[in-house]
Amino acid sequence: MTYHVFTLDILKYALQRALRPALATAAVAIVLFFPVDASAQTDFWAAVEGPFGGATVRDMAQEPGGALFAATTGGIFRAEGERWEAASGGLLTSDVRDLHVRADGSLLAATHGDGLYKWSGEAWEQFALPAQFTTSVTETPSGRLLVATLSGIRYSDDGTTWLLSSLDGIQATPRRVASGDSFVFAATNVGVFRSSDEGTTWDFASFGMASFDVTALAAGPGGLVYAGVNGGSSSSGSSGGSCTIYRSRGNANLWTCVEPVTDPVSVTSLLIDASGRVHAGGFRHIFSSVDEGDSWSARVVAPTTIGALAETSSGRLVAGTTGAGAYISTPSAITWEPWQLGLFAPIRDLLVLPDRAVAATEGGIFYTSNQGATWQRMDEENPLLIDTRTLAVDADGRLLAGTVSGVWRFSETSRWEFLGPASGLRIGALSAGPDNRIWIGYHSGVQVMSASGSWTVMPIQGDDGAFRDISAIGVMGDGSLIAGASWDSWRLPAAQVPTAPAGAVVAPWSLVSTNELPWFDIQTMAVSGNRVLAGTRFSGVLETTDGGVTWRVAAPGLNGQEDVQDITFDRFGNPFIATFGSGVFQLSPFTRRWIPANTGLGNHLRIRSIAFDSAGNAWVGTISGGLFAHLVTSVGVEDEAAGLPGDAASAGGGDGRQELQIWPNPARAHISVQSPIGATIEVYDVTGRRVIMAPGGVETPQRLETDHLAPGVYFVRVSGGGTAPGAGATGRFVITK
């Protein structure tokens, strides 16, 4: 696609001519990005192909003779051929932990926050345990359902009445449940438990294990059970110390260490395939055994941890990874290849640079140089950049990445360089100042890196004695700081901000509040001059113009339920917000209210980031659908743009153009336009698409029917007709319904 100057020029000209000068600049963005009904105009947002391959796959299951389903942190995907398709319709959460095919062929999904769902063949329907944090589901031979939840293991015979069972009186967090021939088993953080009465009562069954942090479980026929344990490094086969894979041939009566010689740090997935082979997923490798774990072969499959394993009906193995999508094997499981097409990466942050758009995902950093037509990784050789949380640009234009392992900086010469402050420190917020200082939020407050590379620690501790985990940092125009935490937010005056490296500083942070809110959480901030907007999880969008000393509600239109994840200003200073669950909103300069701008997004309303480029194109990163864009481009009207004004000439002067009179304005079913005989009247929508073309001078004034057009802003051009009144004029009108 090519940028189309016509759209911007005619919008600018019409607004400057039709609106009061004081409103002209503020109103440009509303005509660029006015949400309209897709029935008459093109959708506001259009899906972009990618980025793929950055998803975390937690489980997979195949319908009998049908499609393979993958549960990811970005929802559920479905594949019957080479391509994955989004299959999250009906889900109220994107965090899906487990899939299970019942004996009758129906498919269940365990979600983290909204219980169990059942696949209807077209969409997901709520099945049981709403609002529960479920992690695993299985079925006993008699049809009883067992579900692992954060509150314990629940069981039901009919899916309606659920009872909570006790894990032998021990406080434990169930992670996986698996059904064998005669027993059911549960993997927890304190060991394996076993039940002989289909989950009603449980016994501790971890004898022989040296470590009880059980992460994976698989039960086979004849009492064969395998358990994967997070045991750290060990000596292979040793009964003392830690072990990562245990086997029991007696329904968990006694466990024996059978880990591979290569000593995986932990085993996060286990599978017993149809031929009886056992497969264990660890970091980068899949270990396979044909003799019940007595010996193993290892294959490098992916650049990260193998978190899920499944077998297709054709005998091929599929590996789901932590942050690197899916991989599929040949039937022999000797060679593996990526299976990513359509498997969108959940996007956490977006940044638009002059030559590329960059997306930070839970599976790494991707970039596109052609408006999303193709994507490439920026981190293929660095596994520490897999889990990227936030992006920024320093004063020299270099890309910064905040990850679970500190701050990294990218340059074309040195590639990725670790900046600190400490290996393994999870970055919650990242901001760069004009003086080359870098600010981060972390689990105990704020740290700043000076231009020399030294870090200063500024902890934030509330009156309750707890340190604050900071998720947003704003550097105000006067040099003061605003830091947002999970429940409250804090301000540090400019005079108290350290200007030189000091190791650690006990800074006098003060609680941020309003008259109505004694405290509020800030998750994101955007600064435009002295205007600062702050997005919250519970209190909408707040605004300050004095560096954070006083705050007020920015505008009406939000109902208080919007989880505001990102705020940005377009190039004309008009704010847009991205929310997690309610999509995109823009602030109308006409009504001063937040209005939704979601046409084209479908059900992909869980959004963490929004960005604009210098041409006015908008981008949003979703959790379940990848990247969406609103491109200010032409739709076959390049030739018609010739001769349109590029600035606001006075009527009758400059380029000789006149101000077109249009009435009624606002309009509903029709407009009337004065035009000379021999002229042509053209109406364009905000994307530059011509929606009406009619001969002029048929009647005075000319009546054009507009009842088929959606509400929004439109532009009219009269061309031809010689020098008669009305020739060469342009104008603007608004349709309301």
N, C-alpha and C positions, 0 to 999 in steps of 0.2 A: 504494500500500500504506500501511497505518497501523501504527504501533508498537503492540504488544500488551502491556499492563502485566501481564496474567495470567502470561505466561511467566516474566518476571523475578521476580514475587512468589512464585509457587509454588516456583521453584528456590531462591530465597533462604530461604523458610520451611522447605522440606523439608531443605535442607542444614543449617541451623542447628539443626533438631530432630534430624536423624539422625546428624550427625557431631559429633565433639568440638568445642567452641568454638574451639580453637586451629586447627582445620583448616577451619572454616566459610568464612572469607573466601577462603582460598587456593583452595578447591575450586569456587567459583562458576563460574569461566571454563571449567572442564573440562566442566561440564554444559551450558554455553552452546555450546561449540565442541568437542564430542566427535566425532571422525571415525568414521563408521559406514558400514556396507555399504549402498549405495544400493538394494539389493533390497528392503529393508523400510522404510527411512526416506527422506525426500527427500534429494537430493544436498546435500552440505555447501555447495558453491558453485553459483551459477547465473550464467549469462552475462548481461551487461548490454549493451544495444545502443549500442556506441560506446566511445570516440570514434572517428569516422571522419575520414579526410582528412589525417592527420598522418604518413602512411607515406612512406618514400623508395623509389621504384620505380627499379630499376637496369636492367631489361630487360623486354621483352614479346615474346611469340611466339604465333601462332595455329595450332592444329592444322588441317590441311586440311579445310575445311568444318565445323570444330568450334569449340571454346571458345577464348577468348583467355586466356593465362596471363600473370601478372605476377610477376617476381622482385623481392622487396623485402628490406629488412633485417629484416623480421618474418616471413620465410618466403615461400611461394608462394600466390597467390590465383588463382582461376579464375572466369571470367564467360562465361555463354552468353546472358544477358539483361541487365537493368538492374542486377542485384545481383552483387557479388563474393562468392565463398565461399572459405573457407580450404581449401587443397589442399596441405597440407604433410605429410600422412600418410606415414610411412616415413622422412622426413628426420631426420638426427641433428644438424642445425645449422639455424639460422634465417637465416644470412647467405648469400644466394644472389645471385650476380653476373651470370649470363648464362643465356639460354635459346636453344636451337637446335632447329629442326625438320629432321630428316634427310630425304633423298630418299625413304625408304620410309615417311615419315609419322610416325615415332617422335619423341618429344620428349626432349631431354636438358637437364639443369640442371647448371651449373657452380657449385659451392659453395666458399666460402672456408674451408677447413679439413677437408673430407671428400670432395674429389674430385667425380666425375661421378655423377649419378643419372639413371635412366631412368623415365619415366612408364608405368605398367602399364595405365592406364585407370581404376584405383581408388586407387592409391597410388604412391609413389616407391620404387624399388629401387636398391640400390647397383650401379653399372655398372662403374666403373673408377677407378683412381688414388685409393684410399682414403687419407685423412689428408693429401691434397695441398691446397694453397691454390690453387685454380683461379679464373681471372678471366674467361675467354672460351673458347668452343668453336665450331669451324666444320668444314665438310666439303668436300673437294675433289670435282671432277666424277667421279673414279674411286671415291669412297667413303671415302678416307682421312680419319681424324679428326685434327684439330690442336687442341691445347689450350694456352692460355697459362696458365702457373703462375708463382709467385714465383721458382721455380728455373730458369725458362726455358720454351721451347716444346717440348712433347712430341707425338709423332705415332705413330699406330698404324693398321694395316690391318685388324686383326681385333678391336680393342677389348680384347685380352688382353695382348699384348706391346707395350710402349711404349718408345720410344727418345727420347733427349734430343738436340736439335739445337743447333748453335752459331750465334749471331747474328753471323757474320762476325768472331768472336773478340772482340767488344765486350761488356763487362759492361752489361747493360740489363735493365730490368724490363718484361716484356711486359704490355700492358693489353688489347689487342684483337687478334683475328685475323679476317681476312676473305678470302673466296675469290672470285677473278675468273674470267675465261674461260681465261686461260693461266697466271696467276700466283696465288700466295697472298701476303697482305700482313700485316704485324704492326706495330701502333702501340706504341711504347715511350716511355720517358722521355727517350731520347736520339735519337729520330727514327723514321722509317719504314724497315722492312726488307722485302725482297722475295725470294721463292723461286720458281724455275722448275721445281723437282723435287718439288713438293707437300710442302715443309717439311723436306726432308732437309738441305739447305744453304741459307744465307741470305746476301744481299748488302745492304749499306747503300744505301738508295735515297731519300735526303732532299735531293738536289741542288736548289737553288732556294729552300729554306726558310731563313728568318732565325732561326726558333726551332724547337727540336727536341723540345719537351715536348708530345708528341702525345697528345691525350685522346680522340679519336674517329676512326673510320675507316669508309668505305663504298666498296665496289667494285661497279661496274656493268658492262654489256656493252661490248664494243669497246675495252677498255683504259681506260675512264673510272674514275678513282679520286678520292675526296675525303678530306681529312684536316682534322680540327679540332685547333687548337693553342692551348695556354694561353700567349698571347703578351702579355697586358697591353694597354694602350691603344696605339693606333697611328694612322698616317695611312692612310686607306683607299686600297687599291690600290698602296701604295708597296712597291717591291721591297726597300727598305732599312727598317731598323727591324723591328718585330714585326707579324705578321699572324695572323689567327685562323682563316681558312679558306683552304686551298690546294686546287688542282685539278690533276690530271694527265690528259692525254688519251693518254698513251703508256705505261700500266702503270707509272707512277712513275719514268720516265726523267728527267723534269724537272717541277718544280712551279711553278705560277703562283698568286700571291695573288689571290683572288676574293672577299674579305670584303665584307660589306655596308657601305654608307656610314655606318650607325649605329655601326660599330666595336664589336661585342660584346667584352667583356673576355676571354671564352674560349668555346669551343664544346665542349659535353660530349656531344652526340649528333648523329648524321647518319643520314639515311634517303633512299634512292632508291626512290620508290614505283613502282607497276606501270605508270604512264603516263610514267615517265622524269623526273618532277620531283624535285628534290633539296630536302630540308628539313634545316635546321640548328637545333638547340636551344641556346639560351644563357640568360642571366639574364633571366627573365620572358618573353622573346620566343621565337617560332619564326620563322625566316627561310626563305622559300620562293623557288625560282627555277624558271622554265620554260625557261631558255636556258642550262643547264649552269653557272650561277653568274655569268653576265655581268651580270645585274641581279637584284635581290632585292626582295621585299615582306615587311614585318614585321607580326606580329600579337602583341599582348600576350595571353598565355595564362594564366599563373599568377603568384602572388606571389613565386615563388622560381625556382631554376634548373631547366631542362628537362634531365633526365638520361637519358631514354630515349624513343625514338620507334618506333611500329609502325603498320602499315596493316591494317585489317580486310578481310575478304573482300568487304564491301559498299563498300569504297573510302573509309571514314572513317579519319581519323588519330587516334591515341591518343598522348597525351603523358604520360610518367611523370616526376614531379618529385622534387626533393630536399626532402623534408619536407612536401609539400602534396598527396600522393596522385596521382590520375590525372585527366586531362581528356580529353574527346572532342570531335571537331570535326564540323561538317556535312561532307557530301561535298566541298564546295568549299574546305574548310579556312579559310573566312573568319571564322566565328564558332565559339567554343569554350564548353563548359560543363563544370562539375565532374562527375566520375563516381566517387563516393566510397562509395556505399552498400555496406556489408559490408567495405570496405577498412580494416581496423583500424589504428590508429596504435600503434606500439610504445611502451609506457608506461615511462618511466624513473623517475618518482617520483610519489607520491601524497600529498596533504595534505587532511585533512578539517577544514573550517572550520564555524562554527555554522550558516551558511546555504548551504553548498555544498561539494561535493567537487571538488578541483582535480587535474588530471592533467598532468604535464609529459611531453611526448613529443618525439621527434626532429623533429616537425613543428609544434611550438608548444605553447601552453598552452590547455587546454580546461577547462570547468567544467560541472557539472550541479547544478541545484537541486531535482531531483525523482528522486533515486536512480537516475540514469542513463537515464531515459526519453528525455530530449533533452539535447543538448550544444551549447555555444556556445564560440566562440573568445574568448580574452581579449587577443589580440595581432594583430588583423586589420590594423592600420595600422602595425605595427612589424616589419619583416623581421629586425631584429637579435634578436628573441625567438623566431625559428623553431626554432633548435637549443637547446632548454632542457634542462639536465642535472639540476637539483636544486631543491627548494623548501624554504622555511622561513617562519616567521612571527615578526615582531619583537615587542618588548615592548608595542607599542601595537596589536597585532593586524593589522598590515599584511602583505600577502603579499610575500615576497621570492623572486626567481628568479635562480638561477645559470645563466648561459648561456655560449656560446663567446665572448661579447662583454662579459664582466663581470657585475656584480650590478645588478639592477633591482628597484625597489620600486613596488607598486601601491597606489593609494588611489582611492576613488570620485570624488574631486574632481580630483586631478592626473593620474589614470590612471597610465601607466608613467613612472617617473623613473629616469634612469641615476645610479647611486651610485659607480661606479668599480670597481676602482682604476685600470684603464687600458683604453682601447678595444682590443678584440680579445683580451683575456686570457681564456683558457678556465678556467672555474671547475670544479674537481673535487669540492669539498665546500663545504657552506654550513651555518652554524650561527649562531643569534642568542642573545645573552645577555640576562638580565633588566635589565642596565644599559644597554640599547640599543646595545651593541657588536655588530658583525657580524664573524664569523670566516669566512675562506675558505681552502680548500686549492687550490694551483695547482702549476705545473710545477716550482717551486723551493722549496716549503715552505708557510708560512702567512703570511697577512696579516690584520690586524684593523682595522676601521673604528670610530673613536670616535663618541660621540653627536654630536660637532660635525662629522663627515664627513671627518676626516683619517685617512689610512691609515698603518699601521706595518708594515714588512716584517720577517719573522722567517724567514730561510732555514734549511733543514735540509740539512746536508751529512754524508754518511756517511764512514766511515774510508776508503772506496775513492775519495773525492774527488768523487763524483757527488752532485748535488743530487737531492732526493727529490720525486717527483710525488705530491702528497697527495690521496687520494680519500676520506678520512673524518676528521672532527674531532669530538672529544667534550670538552665543558667539564664537569669534575668538580665535585662539590659543594663541595670545598675551594678551587676556583678554579684548580686545575692543569689542564693541557691534555694530551690524547692525540691524536696525529696518525698516521693509517695510510697507508702507502705501498704500492707494488706488491709489495715483498718483505719489508719490515720495518716496524716501528712505533716511535714516539718519544713521549717524555713530557717535559713542561716543568713543574717545580714551580711552585706558585702564587706563591711569592716572586719568581720570575724572570719572571713574566708582566708585560709593560709595562702600566701603568695610564694613561699619558698618551701622546699622539701623539709619536713620536720619529723618524719618517722611516724609519730602518733600525736594527734591533737584532740583534746577534749573540748569540742566546740559547743557553744551555747545554742543548740537547736531549740526552736520554740514551736509549739503545736499550732498548726494552721486551722482556722475555724471561720465560720460566718455567724451572723446573728441567729440564723435558723438551725445551723448545724455546729454543735460543739467540736466535732471532728468529722473528717471525711477522708476516704481513701482516694488517692490519685494513682491511676494506672498508666496514664500517658499525658503528655503535654505538647503543645505547639505554640511557638512564639512568633508573633508578627509585630515588629516595632515594640511598643510598650504594651501591646495586648497579648495576654497569655490565656489560652484555653486549657482547661484540665478536664480529662475524662475520667469518670469514676465507675465503679461497679454498681453502686447502690444509689447514687445521688445525681445521675445525669452528667451534664457538662456545666462546669463553673468557670467564671471569668474574673480576671484581675487586670487592672491597668496601673497599679502602683507597686509592681514587683512582688506581689503576693501578700501585702499587708492586709488588704481587704478583698473579699471575694463576694460574688453574687451569682445567681443563676444566669447563664449566658442567654437563654431564650426559652420560651415555652415550646411545647410540641412533643416532648418526651414524657413517658408515663412513669419513669422511675425504675422500670424493669430492664432497661437497656444496659448491657454490660459493655461499656465503651472501652475498646481495645486500642484505638489509634485515632489521632486527629491530625489533619494537615490542612494548610491553606493552599488554594490554587494560586496561580500567578497574579490574580487580581485581588487577592486578600480575602477571599470568601472561604469559610471553613466547611470541611466535610468530616464526618466521623464514621468509623467502622466499628460495628458492634458484634459481639459474639452471640448470635442467635436472632438478631433483628435486622441484619443487613447494614446498608449504607443510608446515612441521612445527610442532607445539606441544609445550610441555613439560608433561607430565602431573604434576600435584601429587600424585597417588597413587603412581606408580611412579618419579617423578623421572627419566624417560627421555623423549627426543624421539620423538614418534610422528607419522607422516604424517597430513595432513588434506587429501586431494586429491580426494575424490569430487566429481564434477561438472566438474572441470577438463579431463577428457579428456586429450589430448596437449599441452595448453597449460601445460607445466610449466616454461617459461623465464620466470621472474618476477623483477622488479627491485624491487618495492615492495609493502608491505602496510601498511594503516592501519585504525584503529578510529574510529568516531564516539562521541559521548557516550551514545547509546542502546545501544551494544554491537554495532552492525552492523560487519561486517568487510568490507574491500575489498582486492583484490589486482590489480595491474596486470601484464599479461602482454605478451610480445613479439609473439605471433602471434594472440591472440584478444581483445584489448582488455581491458575491465574485467570482473572477476567479483566477485560480492558474496555474503556470507552475511548475510541480513537476519533480525534477531530480530523476526519478525512473526507475526501470527496466521494460521491457516488455517481460517477459519470457526468459531472457538471463542470469539468475543467474548462471546456471551451466556452460555456456560458458565462464564465467569470470574467472574461476579457472586458476591460474598460470600467469595472466597478471601482468605486473610490477606495483609497487606502487611508484617508484621513477625513476629518470632519470639515469639509468645505462649507462655507456659508451658502445658504440658499441663493441661487442665482449668481454666485461668484465662484472663484477658485476654478474648479473643473466644470462649472456651469450646471451642476446637478441641482435638482429641486427637491424639496421635502414633499413627499407624497401624502396626501390626505386620505385616511382610511377611516370609515365609520360603519357600524358602531365599533368602539374599541374600549373595553374588551368586547368580543363578539361571541355569539353562540352558534347560530345556524347559517349565517351569511355575513359577508362584508360588501361594502360598496366602495369602488375605486374610480376616481376621475382619470380618464385616459383619452388620448386623441385617436381619431380614426387612423388605422394603419399601424397602430402600436401593438405590442404583445405584452400581456400581463403574466408574470410568473411568480409563484409563491413557493418559498423554500422552508423546510423545517430546520431545526437547530443543527442537524448533521450535514447540512448542505444539499440535501436531497430535494429535488423539485417535486412538489406534490400537486400543483395546479398549474396549467398553462392555458390561457384563453386569449382570443383576439380582443383588442381594445376598441373602444369607440362604437360598439354595437348599440349601446344606450348610454345616456348621460344621467347619473353616473353608472358605471358597469357594476352589475351585481354578480358576486361569486358565491356559490354554495359552499359552506364549510362544515356542515353537520357531520360529515364523514371523517373529519379530522379530530384527533385527540386533543385534550387540553394541553396548552403549552404556548410557546412563543414562536411566531412565524415572521418571515420577511418577504416583502413584496418588491418586485422590480418591474418598472414599465420601460420598455425599450422600443425604439422605432418611432414612427409618427412624425418624423422631421423635427421642426422647432416649435410645434404647437404646444400649448400649455399641458403639462403633465408628462411630456416626453423626457426620458432619461431620469425619472425620479425614482427614489427608493423610500421604503417605509417599513414600519414594524407594527404588529398587532398581536394581541393575546387572545386565545380562545379559552373560555371557561364553560363548564357544564353545570 
